[in-house]
Amino acid sequence: MKVGDRILFGKWSGTEIKLNGEDLLIMKESDVMGVIEQAATLKKAA
């Protein structure tokens, strides 16, 4: 995973915080269920 990746995670995963007016979600890597690949997203949109 890298910054900016779109990921799948459980509804109650992580801790929500607000930093400089931005809502963020902090979670353990083990809470990530999957990474959505850019190519797969583009194919579905077409």
Secondary structure in CASP SS format (residue, H / E / C, confidence):
PFRMAT SS
TARGET T0000
AUTHOR 0000-0000-0000
METHOD secondary structure of the structure
MODEL  1
M C 1.00
K C 1.00
V C 1.00
G C 1.00
D C 1.00
R E 1.00
I E 1.00
L E 1.00
F E 1.00
G C 1.00
K C 1.00
W C 1.00
S C 1.00
G C 1.00
T E 1.00
E E 1.00
I E 1.00
K E 1.00
L E 1.00
N C 1.00
G C 1.00
E E 1.00
D E 1.00
L E 1.00
L E 1.00
I E 1.00
M C 1.00
K C 1.00
E H 1.00
S H 1.00
D H 1.00
V E 1.00
M E 1.00
G E 1.00
V E 1.00
I E 1.00
E C 1.00
Q H 1.00
A H 1.00
A H 1.00
T H 1.00
L H 1.00
K H 1.00
K H 1.00
A H 1.00
A C 1.00
END
